């Protein structure tokens, strides 16, 4: 009760500083929401608009709650000691000092789609000029009775913006949003702003024709995953709406790297190649990642799949669905990490026809990493994915990184605080 009361005091104070900031400065706010791809889209938007000459504030962290959004608006980090009054006083002092000399003219924020009641007052306070809806698929379902309810909440949040763009690649989103006046679609193969004729180069990266309405540009991206192209399209939508030329947009998109922890191609131990996608996990993202894995040429293809959190009552069925899908991919090895993944993904893959000898199951990401380090060889491609709390498959990636690569630069959650949390989580 005391912690909850203290949290309310912090949120109230954060709101006061946001109100002061917005009363002093005319800031263009771009809001990104959806169950998958928020952070990647936010980062792509921020980088593209910077290339267009804007002074943009956007956090590399997934700050999308009532604590995170005001911090992101000021470009600040959460204190290491989140429950410390002194730490929060220091944050408030930084906010106060920034208000008069605020250096940004545009802010890109992500908003938690599964917290509509909490986030609506913040969204209305900030009055976003542009809203981007990335997708709505099974994720963050613990508090929702249906996917339709989650979708409707996300649509209600993005609808608070003056101009809305939405990812038309998701049927459930498209069926509702195409009836909304003024909402603009983007997608791979469909939408006003779209990619067509997608090709994979010898380096594994994708190139495609970008259509901005009737305008056409060729973009040679830094990305390996087709589903990652949606983030670039979201950025193109916002940049075009704010007046950037098609040529400048295409040039900017071609320079955007995969964010850390999201379908990132890395050199691995023993000459293997890693596809590190360990920031978080959901069924749709796992399937898309498996598709990409099998498109990358290699001696052998290995998938490391950790448990997926926040799926609610559908968790068992969705994990089984992923296992069945993995069995269709002709993997050389399927490695599961965590109790739920081991309970459902592995057995479902076996039931769907995958040989038991090719399925390995581990309790922790450390065990999985050390096992694979002994078995991967030159030419192997390893896709690594899992949820955050209690799973942490980035630790498998860390063990499998090629010598010379720095985990703190290449992987998510490598701070001392996170390392302590992980060890505690596994009783180590």
C-alpha positions as CSV (number, residue, x, y, z in Angstrom):
1,X,0.0,0.0,0.0
2,X,2.8,2.4,0.9
3,X,4.7,1.6,-2.3
4,X,1.5,2.2,-4.3
5,X,0.9,5.5,-2.6
6,X,4.5,6.6,-3.2
7,X,4.2,5.6,-6.9
8,X,1.1,7.8,-7.2
9,X,3.0,10.7,-5.8
10,X,5.8,10.2,-8.3
11,X,3.4,10.0,-11.2
12,X,1.6,13.2,-10.0
13,X,4.9,15.0,-9.9
14,X,5.9,13.8,-13.3
15,X,2.7,15.0,-14.7
16,X,3.3,18.5,-13.3
17,X,6.7,18.7,-15.1
18,X,5.2,17.5,-18.4
19,X,2.4,20.1,-18.1
20,X,5.0,22.8,-17.5
21,X,7.1,21.7,-20.4
22,X,4.1,21.6,-22.8
23,X,2.9,25.1,-21.7
24,X,6.3,26.6,-22.5
25,X,7.2,24.8,-25.7
26,X,5.4,24.0,-28.9
27,X,6.5,20.3,-29.3
28,X,5.3,18.0,-32.1
29,X,4.4,14.7,-30.5
30,X,4.4,11.4,-32.5
31,X,2.9,8.5,-30.7
32,X,3.5,4.8,-31.5
33,X,1.4,2.0,-30.1
34,X,0.6,-1.7,-30.9
35,X,1.5,-5.1,-29.5
36,X,4.6,-5.7,-31.6
37,X,7.2,-3.4,-33.1
38,X,6.7,-0.3,-31.1
39,X,10.3,0.3,-30.1
40,X,11.7,-0.6,-33.6
41,X,9.2,1.8,-35.2
42,X,9.9,4.5,-32.7
43,X,13.6,4.3,-33.4
44,X,13.1,4.2,-37.1
45,X,10.9,7.3,-37.0
46,X,13.4,9.1,-34.7
47,X,16.4,8.4,-37.0
48,X,14.6,9.3,-40.2
49,X,13.3,12.6,-38.8
50,X,16.8,13.5,-37.5
51,X,18.1,12.9,-41.1
52,X,15.4,15.4,-42.2
53,X,16.8,18.1,-39.9
54,X,14.5,17.8,-36.9
55,X,15.8,17.9,-33.3
56,X,14.2,14.7,-32.1
57,X,13.8,13.2,-28.7
58,X,13.3,9.4,-28.6
59,X,14.4,6.8,-26.0
60,X,16.1,3.6,-26.9
61,X,14.4,2.0,-24.0
62,X,10.8,0.8,-24.1
63,X,9.5,3.6,-21.9
64,X,5.7,3.3,-22.6
65,X,4.0,3.5,-19.2
66,X,2.9,6.3,-16.9
67,X,6.4,6.4,-15.5
68,X,8.2,5.9,-18.7
69,X,6.4,8.3,-21.0
70,X,7.3,11.5,-19.1
71,X,10.9,10.3,-18.7
72,X,11.0,9.7,-22.5
73,X,9.5,13.2,-23.1
74,X,12.5,14.7,-21.4
75,X,15.0,12.1,-22.8
76,X,15.9,10.9,-19.3
77,X,16.6,7.4,-17.8
78,X,14.7,5.8,-14.9
79,X,16.7,5.9,-11.7
80,X,18.6,2.7,-10.8
81,X,16.9,2.7,-7.4
82,X,13.4,3.1,-8.5
83,X,12.0,3.2,-5.0
84,X,14.4,5.9,-3.7
85,X,12.9,9.3,-3.0
86,X,16.3,10.9,-3.4
87,X,16.8,9.3,-6.8
88,X,13.4,10.7,-8.0
89,X,14.3,14.2,-6.6
90,X,17.4,14.1,-8.8
91,X,15.2,13.3,-11.8
92,X,12.8,16.1,-11.0
93,X,15.7,18.5,-10.7
94,X,16.9,17.4,-14.2
95,X,13.4,18.0,-15.6
96,X,13.2,21.4,-14.0
97,X,16.6,22.4,-15.4
98,X,15.5,21.3,-18.9
99,X,12.2,23.1,-19.2
100,X,13.6,26.5,-20.2
101,X,16.2,25.3,-22.6
102,X,14.4,22.2,-24.0
103,X,16.5,21.3,-27.0
104,X,13.9,19.3,-29.1
105,X,11.2,20.3,-31.5
106,X,9.8,16.8,-31.9
107,X,9.3,13.8,-29.6
108,X,8.6,10.2,-30.6
109,X,6.9,8.2,-27.8
110,X,5.6,4.7,-27.5
111,X,2.4,4.1,-25.6
112,X,1.5,0.8,-23.8
113,X,-1.5,-0.5,-25.8
114,X,-2.5,-2.8,-22.9
115,X,-2.9,0.1,-20.5
116,X,-5.7,2.2,-22.1
117,X,-7.2,3.6,-18.9
118,X,-3.8,4.6,-17.5
119,X,-2.4,6.0,-20.8
120,X,-5.4,7.9,-22.1
121,X,-5.0,10.9,-19.8
122,X,-1.3,11.1,-20.8
123,X,-2.1,10.9,-24.5
124,X,-4.7,13.6,-24.2
125,X,-2.3,15.8,-22.2
126,X,0.3,15.5,-25.0
127,X,-2.1,15.9,-27.9
128,X,-0.1,13.9,-30.5
129,X,0.0,15.3,-34.0
130,X,0.6,11.8,-35.5
131,X,-0.2,8.3,-34.3
132,X,1.2,5.1,-35.6
133,X,-0.5,1.7,-35.0
134,X,2.1,-1.0,-35.6
135,X,0.1,-4.2,-35.1
136,X,-2.3,-6.1,-32.9
137,X,-1.5,-9.8,-32.4
138,X,-1.5,-12.2,-29.5
139,X,0.8,-10.6,-26.9
140,X,0.3,-8.8,-23.6
141,X,-3.0,-10.8,-23.2
142,X,-2.9,-11.5,-19.5
143,X,-5.5,-8.9,-18.7
144,X,-7.6,-9.2,-21.8
145,X,-10.6,-11.5,-22.5
146,X,-10.0,-11.4,-26.2
147,X,-7.7,-10.1,-28.9
148,X,-10.6,-7.9,-30.2
149,X,-10.6,-6.0,-26.8
150,X,-6.8,-5.5,-27.0
151,X,-7.2,-4.3,-30.6
152,X,-10.0,-1.9,-29.7
153,X,-8.0,-0.4,-26.9
154,X,-5.0,0.2,-29.1
155,X,-7.2,1.7,-31.8
156,X,-8.8,4.0,-29.2
157,X,-5.4,5.2,-28.1
158,X,-4.0,5.9,-31.5
159,X,-7.3,7.6,-32.5
160,X,-6.5,10.4,-30.1
161,X,-3.9,11.7,-32.7
162,X,-4.7,14.3,-35.4
163,X,-3.4,12.0,-38.1
164,X,-3.3,8.2,-37.9
165,X,-1.2,5.6,-39.8
166,X,-1.8,1.9,-39.4
167,X,-0.1,-1.3,-40.5
168,X,-2.5,-2.9,-43.0
169,X,-0.6,-6.2,-43.0
170,X,-2.7,-7.3,-40.0
171,X,-6.2,-8.3,-41.0
172,X,-7.8,-7.5,-37.7
173,X,-6.4,-4.0,-37.7
174,X,-7.1,-3.3,-41.4
175,X,-10.8,-4.4,-41.2
176,X,-11.5,-1.8,-38.6
177,X,-9.1,1.0,-39.6
178,X,-10.0,1.1,-43.3
179,X,-13.5,2.3,-42.3
180,X,-12.0,5.2,-40.4
181,X,-12.0,8.5,-42.2
182,X,-8.5,10.0,-42.7
183,X,-6.6,6.9,-41.4
184,X,-3.8,6.0,-43.9
185,X,-2.6,2.4,-44.4
186,X,1.0,1.2,-44.8
187,X,2.3,-2.3,-45.4
188,X,4.3,-4.8,-47.3
189,X,2.5,-5.1,-50.6
190,X,-0.5,-3.0,-49.5
191,X,-1.3,0.5,-48.4
192,X,-0.7,4.1,-49.6
193,X,2.9,3.8,-48.4
194,X,4.3,0.3,-49.1
195,X,7.2,-1.9,-50.0
196,X,7.0,-4.1,-53.1
197,X,9.4,-6.4,-54.9
198,X,11.4,-7.5,-51.8
199,X,14.7,-9.0,-52.6
200,X,17.5,-10.5,-50.4
201,X,21.1,-9.7,-51.2
202,X,24.1,-12.0,-50.8
203,X,24.8,-10.4,-47.4
204,X,21.3,-11.5,-46.2
205,X,19.9,-8.0,-46.1
206,X,16.8,-6.8,-47.8
207,X,16.1,-4.4,-50.7
208,X,12.7,-3.3,-51.9
209,X,10.8,-0.7,-53.9
210,X,9.3,1.9,-51.7
211,X,6.1,3.6,-52.9
212,X,5.0,6.9,-51.3
213,X,1.7,7.3,-52.9
214,X,2.6,7.6,-56.6
215,X,6.3,8.3,-55.9
216,X,8.8,5.4,-56.2
217,X,12.2,5.0,-54.6
218,X,14.5,2.0,-54.2
219,X,15.7,1.2,-50.7
220,X,18.6,-1.1,-49.8
221,X,18.0,-1.7,-46.1
222,X,20.2,-2.9,-43.3
223,X,17.5,-5.4,-42.2
224,X,17.3,-9.1,-42.6
225,X,13.7,-9.7,-41.6
226,X,10.7,-8.9,-43.7
227,X,8.6,-8.1,-40.7
228,X,11.2,-5.5,-39.7
229,X,10.3,-3.5,-42.9
230,X,7.1,-2.4,-41.1
231,X,9.2,-0.2,-38.8
232,X,10.7,1.6,-41.9
233,X,7.3,2.1,-43.4
234,X,6.0,3.6,-40.2
235,X,8.9,6.0,-40.3
236,X,8.3,6.8,-44.0
237,X,4.6,7.7,-43.2
238,X,5.6,10.1,-40.5
239,X,8.4,11.7,-42.4
240,X,6.2,12.2,-45.5
241,X,3.5,13.7,-43.4
242,X,6.0,16.2,-42.0
243,X,7.2,17.2,-45.4
244,X,10.4,15.2,-46.1
245,X,11.1,14.4,-49.7
246,X,10.9,10.9,-51.0
247,X,14.6,10.9,-51.9
248,X,15.6,12.0,-48.4
249,X,13.3,9.4,-46.8
250,X,14.7,6.6,-48.9
251,X,18.3,7.7,-48.1
252,X,17.5,7.8,-44.4
253,X,15.7,4.4,-44.3
254,X,18.7,2.7,-46.0
255,X,20.9,3.7,-43.0
256,X,18.7,2.5,-40.2
257,X,20.2,-0.6,-38.4
258,X,18.2,-3.3,-36.6
259,X,17.8,-2.1,-33.0
260,X,19.7,-4.1,-30.4
261,X,17.8,-7.2,-29.5
262,X,15.7,-7.2,-32.6
263,X,16.6,-9.5,-35.5
264,X,20.2,-8.4,-35.3
265,X,22.8,-10.3,-37.4
266,X,25.9,-11.0,-35.3
267,X,29.1,-13.1,-35.6
268,X,28.9,-16.1,-33.4
269,X,31.3,-18.6,-31.8
270,X,33.1,-21.2,-34.0
271,X,32.2,-19.3,-37.2
272,X,28.4,-19.5,-36.7
273,X,26.1,-16.6,-37.4
274,X,23.5,-15.4,-34.8
275,X,20.2,-13.8,-35.4
276,X,19.7,-12.1,-32.0
277,X,16.0,-11.3,-31.4
278,X,16.0,-11.5,-27.7
279,X,14.4,-8.3,-26.6
280,X,11.0,-9.9,-26.1
281,X,8.8,-12.5,-27.7
282,X,5.3,-13.2,-29.0
283,X,3.8,-15.9,-31.3
284,X,3.6,-13.8,-34.4
285,X,7.2,-12.6,-34.0
286,X,8.5,-16.1,-33.4
287,X,7.0,-17.4,-36.6
288,X,8.3,-14.4,-38.6
289,X,11.7,-15.0,-37.1
290,X,11.7,-18.7,-38.0
291,X,10.7,-17.7,-41.6
292,X,13.8,-15.4,-41.8
293,X,16.1,-18.0,-40.2
294,X,15.3,-20.5,-43.0
295,X,15.9,-17.8,-45.7
296,X,19.5,-17.2,-44.5
297,X,21.8,-19.7,-46.3
298,X,23.7,-21.9,-43.9
299,X,25.2,-25.3,-43.1
300,X,22.6,-25.9,-40.4
301,X,19.7,-23.9,-39.0
302,X,19.1,-23.8,-35.2
303,X,16.2,-22.1,-33.3
304,X,16.5,-21.2,-29.7
305,X,13.0,-20.4,-28.4
306,X,12.3,-19.2,-24.9
307,X,9.0,-19.1,-23.1
308,X,6.7,-16.3,-24.1
309,X,5.2,-14.3,-21.2
310,X,2.0,-12.3,-20.8
311,X,-0.2,-14.6,-23.0
312,X,-2.8,-15.3,-20.3
313,X,-5.1,-18.2,-20.6
314,X,-4.1,-18.9,-24.2
315,X,-0.4,-19.4,-23.2
316,X,-0.5,-23.2,-23.6
317,X,-2.2,-23.2,-26.9
318,X,0.0,-20.5,-28.3
319,X,3.2,-22.2,-27.2
320,X,2.0,-25.4,-28.9
321,X,1.2,-23.5,-32.0
322,X,4.7,-22.2,-32.1
323,X,6.1,-25.7,-31.6
324,X,4.0,-27.0,-34.5
325,X,5.1,-24.2,-36.7
326,X,8.8,-24.8,-35.8
327,X,8.3,-28.5,-36.9
328,X,7.4,-27.4,-40.4
329,X,10.8,-25.5,-40.9
330,X,13.1,-28.5,-41.2
331,X,15.3,-27.2,-38.4
332,X,18.6,-29.1,-37.6
333,X,18.0,-28.3,-33.9
334,X,15.2,-26.8,-31.8
335,X,16.3,-25.6,-28.4
336,X,13.8,-24.5,-25.8
337,X,14.5,-22.3,-22.8
338,X,12.3,-22.1,-19.7
339,X,9.5,-24.1,-18.1
340,X,6.6,-23.2,-20.4
341,X,8.6,-23.5,-23.6
342,X,9.8,-26.9,-22.5
343,X,6.4,-28.0,-21.5
344,X,4.6,-27.1,-24.7
345,X,6.9,-26.0,-27.6
346,X,9.2,-29.0,-27.6
347,X,6.4,-31.7,-27.2
348,X,4.3,-29.9,-29.9
349,X,7.1,-29.9,-32.3
350,X,7.7,-33.6,-31.7
351,X,4.0,-34.4,-32.1
352,X,4.1,-32.5,-35.4
353,X,6.8,-34.8,-36.7
354,X,10.1,-33.4,-35.6
355,X,12.6,-36.0,-34.4
356,X,13.1,-36.1,-30.7
357,X,16.9,-36.2,-31.1
358,X,16.8,-32.8,-32.7
359,X,14.9,-31.2,-29.7
360,X,16.9,-30.0,-26.7
361,X,15.3,-28.4,-23.6
362,X,17.0,-26.3,-20.9
363,X,15.8,-24.5,-17.8
364,X,18.1,-21.5,-18.1
365,X,19.6,-19.5,-21.0
366,X,23.0,-20.2,-19.6
367,X,22.7,-23.9,-19.9
368,X,21.4,-23.5,-23.5
369,X,24.3,-21.2,-24.4
370,X,27.0,-23.5,-23.0
371,X,25.5,-26.6,-24.7
372,X,25.3,-24.8,-28.1
373,X,28.8,-23.4,-27.9
374,X,30.1,-27.0,-27.9
375,X,28.0,-27.9,-30.9
376,X,27.7,-25.0,-33.3
377,X,30.1,-24.9,-36.2
378,X,31.2,-22.6,-39.1
379,X,28.2,-21.9,-41.4
380,X,25.5,-22.6,-38.8
381,X,22.8,-20.0,-38.4
382,X,21.2,-19.7,-34.9
383,X,18.0,-17.8,-34.3
384,X,17.6,-16.8,-30.6
385,X,14.3,-15.4,-29.2
386,X,12.5,-15.3,-25.8
387,X,10.6,-13.1,-23.4
388,X,12.1,-10.9,-20.8
389,X,11.4,-11.7,-17.2
390,X,12.3,-15.2,-16.1
391,X,13.6,-16.1,-19.6
392,X,16.4,-13.7,-20.8
393,X,17.6,-15.6,-23.9
394,X,20.1,-12.7,-24.5
395,X,22.3,-14.7,-22.1
396,X,22.4,-17.5,-24.6
397,X,23.4,-15.0,-27.3
398,X,26.1,-13.6,-25.0
399,X,27.7,-17.0,-24.5
400,X,27.5,-17.6,-28.3
401,X,29.0,-14.2,-29.4
402,X,32.2,-14.3,-31.4
403,X,35.3,-13.3,-29.4
404,X,36.0,-9.6,-29.7
405,X,32.3,-8.5,-29.7
406,X,31.2,-6.6,-26.7
407,X,27.9,-7.8,-25.1
408,X,27.2,-4.4,-23.7
409,X,27.1,-2.9,-27.2
410,X,25.5,-5.8,-29.1
411,X,22.9,-7.2,-26.7
412,X,20.0,-6.1,-24.5
413,X,20.0,-6.0,-20.7
414,X,23.7,-6.2,-20.0
415,X,24.0,-3.7,-17.1
416,X,25.1,-4.8,-13.7
417,X,21.5,-4.2,-12.4
418,X,20.1,-6.6,-15.0
419,X,22.8,-9.2,-14.4
420,X,22.0,-9.3,-10.8
421,X,18.3,-9.6,-11.6
422,X,18.9,-12.5,-14.0
423,X,21.1,-14.4,-11.5
424,X,18.4,-14.0,-8.8
425,X,15.7,-15.0,-11.2
426,X,17.4,-18.4,-11.8
427,X,18.5,-18.9,-8.2
428,X,22.2,-18.6,-9.2
